[in-house]
Amino acid sequence: MSAKWEKTGTNVGKLTFSISTDKIKEGLDKAFAKNKKNITLPGFRKGKVSRSIFDAMYGEEALYQDALNILLPEVYPAALKEAKVRPVDQPRLNIKSLAKGKPWVLEATVTVEPSVKLGDYKGVPVHKQDTRVYKKDVDSELNRKRHDQAELVLKQGPAAKGDTVIIDFAGYIDGKPFKGGKATNYSLKLGSHSFVGNFEDQLVGHKDGDKVDVNVTFPKNYQAKQLRNKKATFKVTMHEVKEEQLPKLNDEFAKDVDEDVDTLDELKDKIKKQLKNRKASNAKNALEDEAIGKAVDNATVKSIPKVMMKEDTRRQMDQYLANMQQQGINAQTYYKLTGTTEADLKKQFANGASRRVKTNLVLEAIVKAEKINPTKADRDKEIKNLAKTYGMKASSVRSALTPDMLNHDIAIEKAVQMITKSAKQEPKSYFKDDKKSSKASKK
């Protein structure tokens, strides 16, 4: 095969390639075999006409289109590989020549990935992460557990923030009730921000038996479109006010919240270890995100093709809805529950598509620049990890993923690790001078 690539625009070019006469003959034979059963000629039973008779009657040109359709799925990828072209969209094909007895010549207009000019990606400055666990952190977690174990008891007197009230309410807009604006014996914790606007604040100071008019304005981005920016009045009846009765901090409390400990001190030690692990994990993620972000910011990627951003948006939506489906919520139910549409979700993911595509392009460029080539051992390890994560057999994972797919994901992860490991953690004061930070990243 002969393939020639000529760039005609920022991310567009023309791929000219030929199909050899031997390959054409192979395609024509397959095209005839495909159509033979439907060919009827006088003096021949249906499907029994010979190739020579067919060519004499109709000419082999009658098979050209079918032959081309049969050959393209094989010859086009081969041409791309020969010319080292990576398309990001389906090509626009133009037939240059289908001359009989000669190689066929085709031209494909192809959209390709944009070029990437890497900046600094090693040793980029990032904020130093504090992974220390303080006494106040442990106390805060203990306090949270106390609230989880608290009992609600009837309160004599007005409601305060943190109390739970049992209420009836009915909402009205322009004097008319609206769908979803009514409930009876509803349990609401004041200060939980479960209700719109300052609804809960207006119940503070009221006691059981009180009737309260609560006025709110729905936010402009409220999930139910028909309520956005609408002013509403809720007629509220207070039935009960309850306050939390917190358990005492002692060994009995410790055993109640964690059966693996016997004393309060043991519970504190366990909480401290858990918080330390959590902070370490959060710090690792924050450092990684910042380091990758700096590497992407330092790189130049000109004019990302719209098709790449559309594909990224579609992929993000599919993944998000697939996760919802695993929770038993299909797409239509999700849109109904959230008061949104497919267009809303598409817009949500489209907002970050450019950044996500650029990040992936930069990471792939770093893989190439660093000559990162995963080994068989790397692939075997990845398959084992994926099998464990998803509860599958290693053989099933191996059959579902091609070596190229595995190599890509492993190489990207190795690039991420390299960037993160080389990043320089600096104190907050270092970043107060933007010029200093910028200069340091260019050294």
Secondary structure as UniProt FT lines:
FT   STRAND          3..7
FT   STRAND          12..19
FT   HELIX           21..35
FT   HELIX           36..38
FT   TURN            42..43
FT   TURN            46..47
FT   HELIX           51..58
FT   HELIX           60..63
FT   HELIX           64..83
FT   STRAND          92..97
FT   TURN            100..101
FT   STRAND          104..112
FT   STRAND          116..117
FT   STRAND          125..127
FT   HELIX           135..148
FT   STRAND          151..154
FT   TURN            161..162
FT   STRAND          164..173
FT   TURN            174..175
FT   STRAND          176..189
FT   TURN            190..191
FT   TURN            197..200
FT   HELIX           201..203
FT   TURN            204..205
FT   TURN            208..209
FT   STRAND          211..217
FT   TURN            220..221
FT   HELIX           225..227
FT   TURN            228..229
FT   STRAND          231..245
FT   HELIX           251..257
FT   TURN            259..260
FT   HELIX           264..298
FT   STRAND          300..301
FT   HELIX           306..326
FT   TURN            327..328
FT   HELIX           331..338
FT   HELIX           342..350
FT   TURN            351..352
FT   HELIX           353..369
FT   TURN            370..371
FT   HELIX           376..390
FT   HELIX           394..400
FT   HELIX           403..422
FT   STRAND          424..426
FT   HELIX           428..432
FT   HELIX           434..442
//
